[in-house]
Each structure stands twice: as C-alpha cells, then as structure tokens.
C-alpha cells in the first residue's frame, strides 16, 4: 500500500487524543475543566492550536454510536460528530493531522470514502481514519439490530469495507481532471473508473463522486489488539493505537504485530505502533501524585462499576467494592473488545487488585498506561518504551483538559525535543509526511515493477 520510508533520524510519532474534558472518568468534576463547552467549536479550536504549536503529528477523536446507560454520571462523553468537528478544525489549523474514528460495522463504504476524501481535500492532506469495528453492543440497537455482529464477522466485514473504500479513493486517477474548455472536456473518462465490487457484505459500482484527494488515502489507523485486530492491522493499518500496561507487554505486542507484516508484502516501518499514555504532569513528583489523587477522589463508584461491568461482561454491583473480582468469562466468549477485556483481567490478577483499586487504576485511561511524575520522569518513561522496542511513539491522552494538554505541551514536549526524540518544527505538509509514509499507488494505474517497494 505504501513504498519505502524516508531515512531521517528516528523520532517519535505523537498524537494527542482529545476526549472532550479529558480521559480521566472524573475529569468533568475537576474545577479546571469546561464540561459545558464540549459542543463549543472555540473550545476545540483552542485545544487544536495548543497541539499544533507543540508540533503533535495529529489530533485524534474517538467516537461511539450510542449513549451508555449511566447518563447521570456519564463523564461528559456525549459530544460532536468527528467529521463535522474535524472539518471545522481544518480551517483553523495548518499542519496538524486530523484523525477521526469511524465504524465499519454501522456505516457504508461509499459514505465513508466520500467523507474522508472531502476532509482530505479540505485539510490539504491531513486526514486520518481510525478504523473500528465497534466494541459496544448497545450500538447495534441504533442501527436496526437486536444483537451485535459476531467479533470475527465484524473483522471480515471490515476487510471488505477497506477493499471497497480504497478502490473508491483510487477510482479517480490523479490527472483525471483536465478542464479543457476549448474541447469541452472536463475530465478524461478513461481515467475515472467504476470499481464494480460485489462481495459478501457490499455491492458497489463506483466511481466515487469526489476526485482523488491530496494523500490518495487518509492515513489508515486501527485500534483493535485482539488476534483479529492484529491481523487486520498487519494487512491494512499504517498506525495502530494500542493499550499496554508494562514495557514487557508492549515489546511482545510490538514484535508480534511487526512480524505479521511480511506476509502481506509490507515493511515493518510501514506501521507505527502507538500505545496510549495518560500522564499527570507536576513540577515535582509529589505534586503530580497529589494531582492524580485529587482526580481519583472525584471518582463516582457507581460510574466506575458500570464501566467495569460492561468491559468484563459481569454485573459487579452485587460484589463488595473492597473484594476481588469474581470469576470472569473466557475471552473467547466476549463479543465486545476482547483485547481490553484480557488486559483488565490480567491487570487485576497480576497486581491482586480489589474492585475499587481496579476502578481507580482504569479511571485515568481505561486500560492505557497511566503515569504521574515530572516532565523528566515522563520523558524517561516514553524514551524507554521508544528505544527498547515497545513503541514508535504514543497516543497522548491528557487526563483533564485544557490544562493537562497545556502542561504536556509546555513541559514534556520540550524535554523530548531536547533529547532529539521529537520534532522542533513540522517538515512536511501532510499527515503522511508527518509519519514518513509515501502516497499509495493508485491500483488502476500501471506502475513499473521497479517502482514497487522491495523490488
């Protein structure tokens, strides 16, 4: 899908994952957050400009197609639709990438291909797609379904979805538009292609009604870490957002996924592995720990119990908060997010956590790595994972906003730059250039064999 990478000194890829008022589940109760502004464009514009000034690769938005049952304590999760918001942010930023989450289970390929091509044009080549299959069963009820599609079938559908969308993005060759006023020719019809896809889940004629965009395709990102998810990432993804708790877990995941790329004719450098990190920054370690404790004291146990019950598929309300987890189902029986289920189960067992302790450990990042310390300590942690085979960079998840992003941008980023681990200026214009990725070859164009990676 991509060709050889640029040969610059290896530096981290850093995305900032914006979750309304922050990733800590009690962030909305913190006095420094702005929960009433989660539908205010000026609020997100402020965050995007902070992130761009810090030279982040991209701003990343998650999305879920349902509202959870615990609306009362709902952590300000309801918010704006990603395409609409990212299109608005494209107009007030110049360099930072714009990655939106879109489900392949509850969308159609033509709609998604058209919207991402439009976002890529509007942003002049800064779009990225976080491809998910939807892990929440309550989403099915909003789309004419009584039950969630089975896990492996969701990934089968996702694979076909990618085949269709990439074909649609290729359906206009780069030089298809000629605008010859004299002859009355707007486009070369020989360079605009029907894709005529007929598969298990989709039948799509094409072509797309948006010409090929600056990047060809948006950067393809994936966020699942189950066996199906890892195989999907090895085949299609150019970045993978993942959750690991320890360096050892991160190293095993990194080696596993990178080792799968060869079977698809891909080089390991064509996929960036980006674990999540939710860091509380302090001038001193004691100050950082105190800030973390302040956030944890705002946790509403009922909300944490609801989140954990949904994650583990066990009703934990009938068990004592200060007791251990009950017996859990086998991961094979989970039809939601299998990898997150396994991570949480392993965490509870490894550290012998009570239900209350587990809720606190998950409150800051839902299974992603959390850390409280000084800028130097956080940079040490990131550098170790980056240089010891655990990551190619990180998905930075501020625990509370906007202050958590400002603190990371003003304290941690300069420390990483001082060590030569992160850019001091943008050197590219598109998100693909930020990642060191080449533009995909159009499958409808004959390319000399010598131009293909590895030949």
DAQUI-V701810 format. One record per backbone hydrogen bond with DSSP energy under -0.5 kcal/mol. CO is the residue of the C=O (numbers start at 1). NH is the residue of the N-H. E is the energy in kcal/mol with one decimal. If there is no record, write none. Layout:
# DAQUI-V701810
CO,NH,E
CO,NH,E
This chain:
# DAQUI-V701810
1,441,-0.6
12,14,-0.5
13,394,-2.3
14,57,-2.8
14,58,-0.8
15,17,-0.6
15,396,-3.2
16,18,-0.8
16,60,-2.8
17,19,-0.6
18,62,-0.5
19,22,-3.4
21,401,-2.5
24,27,-2.2
26,29,-1.9
27,30,-1.7
30,33,-1.7
34,37,-2.2
35,38,-0.9
37,40,-2.2
38,80,-0.6
39,41,-0.6
40,43,-0.8
40,44,-1.4
41,45,-2.6
42,46,-1.9
43,47,-1.8
44,48,-2.7
45,49,-2.3
46,50,-2.0
47,51,-2.3
48,52,-2.5
49,53,-2.4
50,54,-1.4
51,56,-2.1
52,55,-1.4
57,97,-3.0
58,16,-2.6
59,99,-2.7
60,18,-2.1
61,101,-1.0
69,71,-1.6
71,74,-1.6
73,75,-0.7
74,77,-1.5
81,85,-2.1
82,86,-3.2
83,87,-2.1
84,88,-1.7
85,89,-2.3
86,90,-1.9
87,91,-0.8
88,91,-0.7
89,92,-1.0
90,93,-0.5
97,59,-2.7
98,100,-0.5
98,128,-2.0
99,61,-2.5
100,130,-3.0
102,132,-1.4
108,112,-1.9
109,113,-3.1
110,114,-2.3
111,115,-2.3
112,116,-2.5
113,117,-2.2
114,118,-2.1
115,119,-2.6
116,120,-2.5
117,121,-2.1
118,122,-2.9
119,123,-2.4
120,124,-0.5
120,125,-2.9
121,124,-1.0
125,431,-2.0
126,98,-3.5
127,219,-1.9
128,100,-2.4
128,130,-0.6
129,131,-0.9
129,221,-3.3
130,102,-2.1
130,132,-0.5
131,223,-1.0
132,104,-2.6
135,137,-0.5
136,139,-1.1
137,140,-0.9
137,141,-0.6
139,142,-1.8
140,143,-1.8
140,145,-1.7
150,154,-2.1
151,155,-1.5
152,156,-2.0
153,157,-2.5
154,158,-2.2
155,159,-2.4
156,160,-1.9
157,161,-2.6
158,162,-2.3
159,163,-1.9
160,164,-2.2
161,165,-2.8
162,166,-2.5
163,167,-1.4
164,168,-2.4
165,169,-2.5
166,170,-1.4
167,171,-0.6
168,171,-1.0
168,208,-0.6
171,173,-0.6
171,193,-3.2
173,176,-1.9
176,178,-0.6
176,188,-3.2
179,181,-1.0
180,184,-1.2
180,185,-2.0
184,186,-0.7
185,180,-3.4
186,178,-2.0
186,179,-2.5
187,189,-0.9
188,191,-2.3
189,192,-1.2
191,173,-2.6
193,207,-0.5
197,204,-2.1
202,199,-3.0
204,197,-2.9
205,195,-2.6
205,196,-2.3
213,216,-1.6
215,217,-2.0
215,440,-0.7
219,129,-2.8
219,221,-0.7
220,238,-4.1
220,239,-1.2
221,131,-3.6
222,241,-2.4
226,230,-3.1
227,231,-2.0
228,232,-2.2
229,233,-2.5
230,234,-2.3
231,235,-1.5
232,236,-2.5
232,237,-0.6
233,237,-0.8
238,272,-2.0
239,222,-2.0
240,242,-0.5
240,274,-3.0
242,276,-2.0
246,250,-2.2
247,251,-2.9
248,252,-2.1
249,253,-2.3
250,254,-2.7
251,255,-2.5
252,256,-2.3
253,257,-2.8
254,258,-2.3
255,259,-1.8
256,260,-0.5
257,260,-1.4
257,261,-0.5
258,261,-1.1
260,263,-0.6
261,264,-1.8
261,266,-1.9
262,265,-2.1
267,270,-2.3
268,271,-1.4
272,240,-2.7
272,274,-0.6
273,275,-0.5
273,392,-3.1
273,393,-0.7
274,242,-1.3
275,395,-2.6
276,369,-1.1
277,279,-0.7
277,397,-2.9
278,371,-2.0
279,281,-0.6
280,373,-2.2
284,288,-2.0
285,289,-2.6
286,290,-2.1
287,291,-2.2
288,292,-2.3
289,293,-2.3
290,294,-2.3
291,295,-1.9
292,296,-2.3
293,297,-2.1
295,298,-1.4
296,299,-1.3
299,301,-0.7
300,303,-0.9
300,304,-1.9
301,305,-2.8
302,306,-2.0
303,307,-2.5
304,308,-2.7
305,309,-2.6
306,310,-2.2
307,311,-2.0
308,312,-2.4
309,313,-1.4
309,314,-1.2
314,316,-1.0
315,318,-0.6
316,319,-1.7
320,323,-1.7
321,356,-2.9
323,355,-2.4
330,333,-1.8
331,334,-1.5
336,338,-1.2
337,341,-2.0
338,342,-2.3
339,343,-2.2
340,344,-2.4
341,345,-2.4
342,346,-2.5
343,347,-2.4
344,348,-2.4
345,349,-1.9
346,350,-3.1
347,351,-2.2
348,353,-1.9
349,352,-0.6
353,325,-0.5
354,358,-2.4
355,359,-2.3
356,360,-2.0
357,361,-2.2
358,362,-1.9
359,363,-1.2
360,364,-0.6
362,365,-0.7
362,366,-3.2
363,25,-2.2
365,368,-1.7
369,278,-3.0
371,280,-2.8
373,282,-1.6
374,378,-2.6
375,379,-2.5
376,380,-2.4
377,381,-2.1
378,382,-2.5
379,383,-2.9
380,384,-2.3
381,385,-1.9
382,386,-2.4
383,387,-2.8
384,388,-1.7
385,390,-2.7
385,391,-1.0
386,389,-0.6
392,13,-1.5
393,275,-0.7
394,15,-2.2
394,396,-0.8
395,277,-2.1
396,17,-3.2
396,398,-0.6
398,23,-2.3
399,24,-1.9
400,404,-1.5
401,34,-0.5
402,405,-0.7
402,406,-2.2
403,407,-2.8
404,408,-1.6
405,409,-2.9
406,410,-2.6
407,411,-1.8
407,412,-0.7
408,412,-0.9
408,413,-2.3
411,415,-0.9
412,416,-2.2
413,417,-2.6
414,418,-2.3
415,419,-1.3
416,421,-2.5
416,422,-0.6
417,420,-1.6
421,12,-3.1
430,434,-1.9
431,435,-1.9
432,436,-0.7
432,437,-3.2
433,436,-0.6
436,6,-0.6
442,445,-1.8
448,451,-2.3
449,452,-1.5
452,455,-1.9
